[in-house]
């Protein structure tokens, strides 16, 4: 942001978008700098527990760790108890302001 006045005039949502864009730019720069030096990067994205497990398996393999074969969701179980939120309880604007 070019000045404190500009930052002060932004809404919390605009500040959130600025932060998101800044983090994306920093990741892109970091990635390019490391790839230019020959370092390999492994990016993992997921939407489901199984996709996360597969991504973590790939990270373990890349690091040379021993990886158990065919570990199913039922064998691993849940490591954290999930909390259900009632509709309307969470206010995304509150998270953006933090």
N, CA, C and O atoms as CSV, one atom per row, in Angstrom:
chain,resi,resn,atom,element,x,y,z
A,1,UNK,N,N,0.860,-1.174,0.000
A,1,UNK,CA,C,0.000,0.000,0.000
A,1,UNK,C,C,0.902,1.231,0.000
A,1,UNK,O,O,1.914,1.273,0.700
A,2,UNK,N,N,0.534,2.202,-0.771
A,2,UNK,CA,C,1.424,3.350,-0.981
A,2,UNK,C,C,1.534,4.284,0.213
A,2,UNK,O,O,2.550,4.963,0.362
A,3,UNK,N,N,0.515,4.340,1.074
A,3,UNK,CA,C,0.602,5.238,2.232
A,3,UNK,C,C,-0.353,4.779,3.328
A,3,UNK,O,O,-1.255,3.973,3.101
A,4,UNK,N,N,-0.125,5.317,4.522
A,4,UNK,CA,C,-1.019,5.020,5.641
A,4,UNK,C,C,-2.431,5.528,5.371
A,4,UNK,O,O,-3.409,4.917,5.800
A,5,UNK,N,N,-2.534,6.649,4.658
A,5,UNK,CA,C,-3.854,7.205,4.350
A,5,UNK,C,C,-4.648,6.250,3.457
A,5,UNK,O,O,-5.843,6.037,3.658
A,6,UNK,N,N,-3.961,5.684,2.473
A,6,UNK,CA,C,-4.632,4.730,1.583
A,6,UNK,C,C,-5.084,3.514,2.394
A,6,UNK,O,O,-6.222,3.062,2.266
A,7,UNK,N,N,-4.180,2.989,3.229
A,7,UNK,CA,C,-4.515,1.820,4.055
A,7,UNK,C,C,-5.697,2.137,4.979
A,7,UNK,O,O,-6.616,1.330,5.119
A,8,UNK,N,N,-5.665,3.316,5.608
A,8,UNK,CA,C,-6.734,3.718,6.524
A,8,UNK,C,C,-8.075,3.891,5.854
A,8,UNK,O,O,-9.116,3.752,6.496
A,9,UNK,N,N,-8.063,4.193,4.561
A,9,UNK,CA,C,-9.329,4.399,3.845
A,9,UNK,C,C,-9.944,3.089,3.337
A,9,UNK,O,O,-11.077,3.071,2.857
A,10,UNK,N,N,-9.194,2.010,3.449
A,10,UNK,CA,C,-9.695,0.719,2.939
A,10,UNK,C,C,-10.644,0.074,3.943
A,10,UNK,O,O,-10.468,0.201,5.155
A,11,UNK,N,N,-11.650,-0.617,3.419
A,11,UNK,CA,C,-12.565,-1.372,4.276
A,11,UNK,C,C,-11.848,-2.629,4.753
A,11,UNK,O,O,-10.851,-3.028,4.151
A,12,UNK,N,N,-12.337,-3.269,5.828
A,12,UNK,CA,C,-11.717,-4.522,6.263
A,12,UNK,C,C,-11.658,-5.568,5.144
A,12,UNK,O,O,-10.684,-6.315,5.053
A,13,UNK,N,N,-12.671,-5.629,4.307
A,13,UNK,CA,C,-12.668,-6.600,3.216
A,13,UNK,C,C,-11.595,-6.260,2.191
A,13,UNK,O,O,-10.928,-7.162,1.685
A,14,UNK,N,N,-11.413,-4.992,1.874
A,14,UNK,CA,C,-10.362,-4.580,0.947
A,14,UNK,C,C,-8.975,-4.911,1.508
A,14,UNK,O,O,-8.082,-5.320,0.767
A,15,UNK,N,N,-8.803,-4.730,2.830
A,15,UNK,CA,C,-7.533,-5.084,3.462
A,15,UNK,C,C,-7.295,-6.585,3.376
A,15,UNK,O,O,-6.173,-7.030,3.130
A,16,UNK,N,N,-8.355,-7.365,3.580
A,16,UNK,CA,C,-8.251,-8.818,3.443
A,16,UNK,C,C,-7.811,-9.195,2.033
A,16,UNK,O,O,-6.915,-10.021,1.859
A,17,UNK,N,N,-8.439,-8.594,1.029
A,17,UNK,CA,C,-8.064,-8.888,-0.362
A,17,UNK,C,C,-6.618,-8.476,-0.636
A,17,UNK,O,O,-5.904,-9.173,-1.357
A,18,UNK,N,N,-6.178,-7.342,-0.064
A,18,UNK,CA,C,-4.798,-6.918,-0.251
A,18,UNK,C,C,-3.850,-7.952,0.343
A,18,UNK,O,O,-2.865,-8.326,-0.294
A,19,UNK,N,N,-4.141,-8.426,1.576
A,19,UNK,CA,C,-3.292,-9.436,2.204
A,19,UNK,C,C,-3.248,-10.715,1.380
A,19,UNK,O,O,-2.178,-11.291,1.181
A,20,UNK,N,N,-4.403,-11.161,0.902
A,20,UNK,CA,C,-4.448,-12.388,0.100
A,20,UNK,C,C,-3.599,-12.229,-1.158
A,20,UNK,O,O,-2.852,-13.137,-1.524
A,21,UNK,N,N,-3.712,-11.088,-1.814
A,21,UNK,CA,C,-2.931,-10.840,-3.027
A,21,UNK,C,C,-1.438,-10.759,-2.705
A,21,UNK,O,O,-0.609,-11.257,-3.467
A,22,UNK,N,N,-1.099,-10.140,-1.590
A,22,UNK,CA,C,0.305,-10.018,-1.190
A,22,UNK,C,C,0.909,-11.389,-0.899
A,22,UNK,O,O,2.040,-11.662,-1.301
A,23,UNK,N,N,0.176,-12.246,-0.213
A,23,UNK,CA,C,0.683,-13.589,0.090
A,23,UNK,C,C,0.855,-14.407,-1.186
A,23,UNK,O,O,1.819,-15.163,-1.308
A,24,UNK,N,N,-0.047,-14.269,-2.115
A,24,UNK,CA,C,0.077,-14.965,-3.407
A,24,UNK,C,C,1.327,-14.489,-4.142
A,24,UNK,O,O,2.064,-15.296,-4.709
A,25,UNK,N,N,1.564,-13.172,-4.132
A,25,UNK,CA,C,2.750,-12.620,-4.806
A,25,UNK,C,C,4.027,-13.136,-4.146
A,25,UNK,O,O,4.982,-13.507,-4.828
A,26,UNK,N,N,4.032,-13.157,-2.812
A,26,UNK,CA,C,5.231,-13.627,-2.102
A,26,UNK,C,C,5.489,-15.109,-2.384
A,26,UNK,O,O,6.637,-15.515,-2.567
A,27,UNK,N,N,4.425,-15.918,-2.421
A,27,UNK,CA,C,4.589,-17.342,-2.719
A,27,UNK,C,C,5.144,-17.514,-4.133
A,27,UNK,O,O,6.060,-18.309,-4.344
A,28,UNK,N,N,4.606,-16.785,-5.090
A,28,UNK,CA,C,5.057,-16.893,-6.476
A,28,UNK,C,C,6.536,-16.515,-6.581
A,28,UNK,O,O,7.305,-17.198,-7.257
A,29,UNK,N,N,6.937,-15.414,-5.903
A,29,UNK,CA,C,8.335,-14.973,-5.927
A,29,UNK,C,C,9.243,-16.014,-5.287
A,29,UNK,O,O,10.282,-16.360,-5.849
A,30,UNK,N,N,8.859,-16.516,-4.112
A,30,UNK,CA,C,9.640,-17.532,-3.421
A,30,UNK,C,C,9.800,-18.783,-4.284
A,30,UNK,O,O,10.887,-19.353,-4.383
A,31,UNK,N,N,8.710,-19.191,-4.896
A,31,UNK,CA,C,8.738,-20.382,-5.755
A,31,UNK,C,C,9.697,-20.181,-6.926
A,31,UNK,O,O,10.508,-21.059,-7.220
A,32,UNK,N,N,9.608,-19.046,-7.586
A,32,UNK,CA,C,10.486,-18.798,-8.737
A,32,UNK,C,C,11.959,-18.720,-8.331
A,32,UNK,O,O,12.825,-19.239,-9.036
A,33,UNK,N,N,12.245,-18.072,-7.195
A,33,UNK,CA,C,13.634,-17.967,-6.738
A,33,UNK,C,C,14.226,-19.341,-6.443
A,33,UNK,O,O,15.369,-19.617,-6.806
A,34,UNK,N,N,13.455,-20.201,-5.787
A,34,UNK,CA,C,13.961,-21.525,-5.443
A,34,UNK,C,C,14.068,-22.438,-6.662
A,34,UNK,O,O,15.016,-23.214,-6.784
A,35,UNK,N,N,13.093,-22.342,-7.559
A,35,UNK,CA,C,13.167,-23.158,-8.776
A,35,UNK,C,C,14.346,-22.739,-9.638
A,35,UNK,O,O,14.957,-23.577,-10.301
A,36,UNK,N,N,14.675,-21.435,-9.637
A,36,UNK,CA,C,15.815,-20.945,-10.418
A,36,UNK,C,C,17.123,-21.521,-9.889
A,36,UNK,O,O,18.089,-21.658,-10.640
A,37,UNK,N,N,17.163,-21.861,-8.594
A,37,UNK,CA,C,18.354,-22.469,-7.992
A,37,UNK,C,C,18.342,-23.982,-8.095
A,37,UNK,O,O,19.256,-24.649,-7.610
A,38,UNK,N,N,17.318,-24.523,-8.721
A,38,UNK,CA,C,17.250,-25.967,-8.911
A,38,UNK,C,C,16.551,-26.718,-7.793
A,38,UNK,O,O,16.536,-27.949,-7.790
A,39,UNK,N,N,15.974,-25.998,-6.848
A,39,UNK,CA,C,15.258,-26.666,-5.751
A,39,UNK,C,C,13.891,-27.123,-6.243
A,39,UNK,O,O,13.195,-26.391,-6.948
A,40,UNK,N,N,13.519,-28.332,-5.865
A,40,UNK,CA,C,12.202,-28.834,-6.224
A,40,UNK,C,C,11.174,-28.460,-5.173
A,40,UNK,O,O,11.454,-28.488,-3.974
A,41,UNK,N,N,10.019,-28.122,-5.619
A,41,UNK,CA,C,8.927,-27.805,-4.711
A,41,UNK,C,C,7.791,-28.794,-4.949
A,41,UNK,O,O,7.569,-29.249,-6.071
A,42,UNK,N,N,7.097,-29.106,-3.904
A,42,UNK,CA,C,5.945,-30.000,-4.006
A,42,UNK,C,C,4.768,-29.291,-3.380
A,42,UNK,O,O,4.767,-29.021,-2.179
A,43,UNK,N,N,3.775,-28.990,-4.177
A,43,UNK,CA,C,2.599,-28.285,-3.698
A,43,UNK,C,C,1.476,-29.302,-3.509
A,43,UNK,O,O,1.224,-30.128,-4.386
A,44,UNK,N,N,0.809,-29.238,-2.366
A,44,UNK,CA,C,-0.278,-30.164,-2.064
A,44,UNK,C,C,-1.557,-29.375,-1.860
A,44,UNK,O,O,-1.613,-28.474,-1.023
A,45,UNK,N,N,-2.568,-29.708,-2.614
A,45,UNK,CA,C,-3.894,-29.132,-2.406
A,45,UNK,C,C,-4.863,-30.279,-2.182
A,45,UNK,O,O,-4.652,-31.386,-2.678
A,46,UNK,N,N,-5.923,-30.012,-1.437
A,46,UNK,CA,C,-6.880,-31.079,-1.147
A,46,UNK,C,C,-8.245,-30.508,-0.837
A,46,UNK,O,O,-8.385,-29.358,-0.421
A,47,UNK,N,N,-9.253,-31.348,-1.051
A,47,UNK,CA,C,-10.630,-31.014,-0.702
A,47,UNK,C,C,-11.218,-32.058,0.231
A,47,UNK,O,O,-12.198,-31.793,0.928
A,48,UNK,N,N,-10.627,-33.235,0.246
A,48,UNK,CA,C,-11.142,-34.323,1.072
A,48,UNK,C,C,-10.009,-34.905,1.917
A,48,UNK,O,O,-8.831,-34.667,1.651
A,49,UNK,N,N,-10.388,-35.664,2.930
A,49,UNK,CA,C,-9.387,-36.305,3.786
A,49,UNK,C,C,-8.511,-37.258,2.978
A,49,UNK,O,O,-7.305,-37.336,3.210
A,50,UNK,N,N,-9.103,-37.977,2.039
A,50,UNK,CA,C,-8.317,-38.911,1.227
A,50,UNK,C,C,-7.315,-38.175,0.346
A,50,UNK,O,O,-6.190,-38.640,0.169
A,51,UNK,N,N,-7.713,-37.023,-0.211
A,51,UNK,CA,C,-6.780,-36.235,-1.025
A,51,UNK,C,C,-5.641,-35.684,-0.155
A,51,UNK,O,O,-4.497,-35.616,-0.604
A,52,UNK,N,N,-5.952,-35.293,1.082
A,52,UNK,CA,C,-4.911,-34.827,1.990
A,52,UNK,C,C,-3.938,-35.959,2.305
A,52,UNK,O,O,-2.724,-35.757,2.277
A,53,UNK,N,N,-4.456,-37.140,2.603
A,53,UNK,CA,C,-3.601,-38.284,2.900
A,53,UNK,C,C,-2.676,-38.597,1.724
A,53,UNK,O,O,-1.493,-38.879,1.910
A,54,UNK,N,N,-3.228,-38.545,0.515
A,54,UNK,CA,C,-2.418,-38.812,-0.675
A,54,UNK,C,C,-1.339,-37.745,-0.833
A,54,UNK,O,O,-0.198,-38.065,-1.167
A,55,UNK,N,N,-1.686,-36.485,-0.599
A,55,UNK,CA,C,-0.694,-35.413,-0.689
A,55,UNK,C,C,0.403,-35.575,0.349
A,55,UNK,O,O,1.578,-35.378,0.042
A,56,UNK,N,N,0.038,-35.930,1.566
A,56,UNK,CA,C,1.038,-36.152,2.615
A,56,UNK,C,C,1.912,-37.361,2.295
A,56,UNK,O,O,3.101,-37.375,2.614
A,57,UNK,N,N,1.326,-38.364,1.670
A,57,UNK,CA,C,2.103,-39.541,1.253
A,57,UNK,C,C,3.164,-39.123,0.234
A,57,UNK,O,O,4.304,-39.584,0.291
A,58,UNK,N,N,2.780,-38.247,-0.699
A,58,UNK,CA,C,3.742,-37.758,-1.697
A,58,UNK,C,C,4.864,-36.958,-1.034
A,58,UNK,O,O,6.024,-37.075,-1.430
A,59,UNK,N,N,4.523,-36.140,-0.019
A,59,UNK,CA,C,5.544,-35.388,0.704
A,59,UNK,C,C,6.495,-36.349,1.413
A,59,UNK,O,O,7.712,-36.167,1.364
A,60,UNK,N,N,5.947,-37.369,2.069
A,60,UNK,CA,C,6.781,-38.355,2.756
A,60,UNK,C,C,7.723,-39.052,1.777
A,60,UNK,O,O,8.905,-39.237,2.069
A,61,UNK,N,N,7.198,-39.434,0.625
A,61,UNK,CA,C,8.036,-40.087,-0.378
A,61,UNK,C,C,9.152,-39.163,-0.852
A,61,UNK,O,O,10.296,-39.594,-0.996
A,62,UNK,N,N,8.826,-37.892,-1.095
A,62,UNK,CA,C,9.819,-36.917,-1.565
A,62,UNK,C,C,10.917,-36.727,-0.528
A,62,UNK,O,O,12.080,-36.523,-0.877
A,63,UNK,N,N,10.544,-36.795,0.760
A,63,UNK,CA,C,11.525,-36.626,1.824
A,63,UNK,C,C,12.284,-37.906,2.143
A,63,UNK,O,O,13.197,-37.902,2.967
A,64,UNK,N,N,11.902,-39.012,1.483
A,64,UNK,CA,C,12.580,-40.275,1.707
A,64,UNK,C,C,12.104,-41.017,2.945
A,64,UNK,O,O,12.799,-41.901,3.445
A,65,UNK,N,N,10.930,-40.668,3.441
A,65,UNK,CA,C,10.389,-41.335,4.626
A,65,UNK,C,C,9.741,-42.662,4.233
A,65,UNK,O,O,9.308,-42.849,3.096
A,66,UNK,N,N,9.687,-43.557,5.180
A,66,UNK,CA,C,8.978,-44.815,4.957
A,66,UNK,C,C,7.486,-44.517,4.987
A,66,UNK,O,O,6.994,-43.866,5.909
A,67,UNK,N,N,6.775,-44.993,3.984
A,67,UNK,CA,C,5.350,-44.704,3.862
A,67,UNK,C,C,4.561,-46.004,3.908
A,67,UNK,O,O,4.779,-46.887,3.079
A,68,UNK,N,N,3.640,-46.135,4.871
A,68,UNK,CA,C,2.814,-47.348,4.905
A,68,UNK,C,C,1.920,-47.409,3.668
A,68,UNK,O,O,1.440,-46.386,3.180
A,69,UNK,N,N,1.708,-48.615,3.179
A,69,UNK,CA,C,0.876,-48.785,1.977
A,69,UNK,C,C,-0.582,-48.989,2.355
A,69,UNK,O,O,-0.896,-49.619,3.365
A,70,UNK,N,N,-1.460,-48.448,1.533
A,70,UNK,CA,C,-2.905,-48.681,1.613
A,70,UNK,C,C,-3.481,-48.445,3.011
A,70,UNK,O,O,-4.202,-49.292,3.538
A,71,UNK,N,N,-3.169,-47.317,3.597
A,71,UNK,CA,C,-3.788,-46.968,4.874
A,71,UNK,C,C,-5.123,-46.311,4.562
A,71,UNK,O,O,-5.170,-45.239,3.959
A,72,UNK,N,N,-6.193,-46.949,4.969
A,72,UNK,CA,C,-7.523,-46.429,4.643
A,72,UNK,C,C,-7.972,-45.425,5.692
A,72,UNK,O,O,-7.368,-45.313,6.759
A,73,UNK,N,N,-9.034,-44.699,5.382
A,73,UNK,CA,C,-9.590,-43.717,6.300
A,73,UNK,C,C,-10.040,-44.365,7.592
A,73,UNK,O,O,-9.897,-43.782,8.667
A,74,UNK,N,N,-10.589,-45.578,7.494
A,74,UNK,CA,C,-11.101,-46.232,8.692
A,74,UNK,C,C,-9.970,-46.670,9.609
A,74,UNK,O,O,-10.139,-46.693,10.828
A,75,UNK,N,N,-8.824,-47.016,9.044
A,75,UNK,CA,C,-7.693,-47.426,9.867
A,75,UNK,C,C,-7.091,-46.223,10.587
A,75,UNK,O,O,-6.743,-46.307,11.765
A,76,UNK,N,N,-6.970,-45.100,9.869
A,76,UNK,CA,C,-6.369,-43.913,10.470
A,76,UNK,C,C,-7.272,-43.290,11.522
A,76,UNK,O,O,-6.791,-42.832,12.559
A,77,UNK,N,N,-8.559,-43.268,11.270
A,77,UNK,CA,C,-9.471,-42.635,12.212
A,77,UNK,C,C,-9.305,-41.128,12.223
A,77,UNK,O,O,-8.487,-40.569,11.493
A,78,UNK,N,N,-10.078,-40.501,13.044
A,78,UNK,CA,C,-10.016,-39.046,13.156
A,78,UNK,C,C,-9.085,-38.660,14.288
A,78,UNK,O,O,-9.175,-39.204,15.388
A,79,UNK,N,N,-8.195,-37.728,14.020
A,79,UNK,CA,C,-7.246,-37.279,15.027
A,79,UNK,C,C,-7.826,-36.149,15.876
A,79,UNK,O,O,-7.356,-35.907,16.988
A,80,UNK,N,N,-8.827,-35.469,15.369
A,80,UNK,CA,C,-9.407,-34.344,16.089
A,80,UNK,C,C,-10.921,-34.426,16.005
A,80,UNK,O,O,-11.483,-34.704,14.945
A,81,UNK,N,N,-11.558,-34.189,17.103
A,81,UNK,CA,C,-13.015,-34.179,17.109
A,81,UNK,C,C,-13.498,-32.881,16.459
A,81,UNK,O,O,-13.042,-31.794,16.812
A,82,UNK,N,N,-14.398,-33.002,15.531
A,82,UNK,CA,C,-14.899,-31.840,14.811
A,82,UNK,C,C,-16.086,-31.238,15.551
A,82,UNK,O,O,-16.853,-31.941,16.209
A,83,UNK,N,N,-16.218,-29.936,15.428
A,83,UNK,CA,C,-17.297,-29.215,16.089
A,83,UNK,C,C,-18.272,-28.751,15.030
A,83,UNK,O,O,-17.879,-28.140,14.036
A,84,UNK,N,N,-19.543,-29.041,15.243
A,84,UNK,CA,C,-20.561,-28.565,14.300
A,84,UNK,C,C,-20.948,-27.144,14.657
A,84,UNK,O,O,-21.138,-26.818,15.828
A,85,UNK,N,N,-21.063,-26.309,13.652
A,85,UNK,CA,C,-21.481,-24.929,13.858
A,85,UNK,C,C,-22.888,-24.767,13.309
A,85,UNK,O,O,-23.195,-25.224,12.208
A,86,UNK,N,N,-23.733,-24.116,14.084
A,86,UNK,CA,C,-25.098,-23.867,13.625
A,86,UNK,C,C,-25.069,-22.781,12.565
A,86,UNK,O,O,-24.208,-21.901,12.589
A,87,UNK,N,N,-26.003,-22.842,11.645
A,87,UNK,CA,C,-26.073,-21.850,10.570
A,87,UNK,C,C,-26.272,-20.468,11.180
A,87,UNK,O,O,-27.116,-20.278,12.054
A,88,UNK,N,N,-25.489,-19.518,10.711
A,88,UNK,CA,C,-25.606,-18.145,11.177
A,88,UNK,C,C,-24.763,-17.817,12.395
A,88,UNK,O,O,-24.734,-16.664,12.826
A,89,UNK,N,N,-24.075,-18.802,12.963
A,89,UNK,CA,C,-23.271,-18.565,14.159
A,89,UNK,C,C,-21.959,-17.874,13.804
A,89,UNK,O,O,-21.507,-16.990,14.532
A,90,UNK,N,N,-21.349,-18.266,12.701
A,90,UNK,CA,C,-20.074,-17.680,12.298
A,90,UNK,C,C,-20.303,-16.459,11.420
A,90,UNK,O,O,-21.161,-16.465,10.537
A,91,UNK,N,N,-19.534,-15.423,11.672
A,91,UNK,CA,C,-19.622,-14.216,10.883
A,91,UNK,C,C,-18.275,-14.007,10.216
A,91,UNK,O,O,-17.297,-13.666,10.881
A,92,UNK,N,N,-18.216,-14.207,8.913
A,92,UNK,CA,C,-16.949,-14.108,8.181
A,92,UNK,C,C,-16.322,-12.729,8.317
A,92,UNK,O,O,-15.098,-12.604,8.299
A,93,UNK,N,N,-17.134,-11.705,8.452
A,93,UNK,CA,C,-16.601,-10.338,8.588
A,93,UNK,C,C,-15.731,-10.209,9.818
A,93,UNK,O,O,-14.743,-9.474,9.808
A,94,UNK,N,N,-16.092,-10.924,10.892
A,94,UNK,CA,C,-15.282,-10.884,12.108
A,94,UNK,C,C,-13.892,-11.457,11.849
A,94,UNK,O,O,-12.903,-10.945,12.375
A,95,UNK,N,N,-13.807,-12.517,11.040
A,95,UNK,CA,C,-12.507,-13.115,10.730
A,95,UNK,C,C,-11.668,-12.179,9.873
A,95,UNK,O,O,-10.452,-12.107,10.050
A,96,UNK,N,N,-12.286,-11.474,8.964
A,96,UNK,CA,C,-11.565,-10.557,8.078
A,96,UNK,C,C,-10.962,-9.407,8.876
A,96,UNK,O,O,-9.867,-8.945,8.555
A,97,UNK,N,N,-11.653,-8.941,9.905
A,97,UNK,CA,C,-11.182,-7.804,10.705
A,97,UNK,C,C,-10.002,-8.161,11.592
A,97,UNK,O,O,-9.297,-7.264,12.056
A,98,UNK,N,N,-9.769,-9.432,11.840
A,98,UNK,CA,C,-8.682,-9.826,12.750
A,98,UNK,C,C,-7.325,-9.611,12.137
A,98,UNK,O,O,-6.309,-9.892,12.773
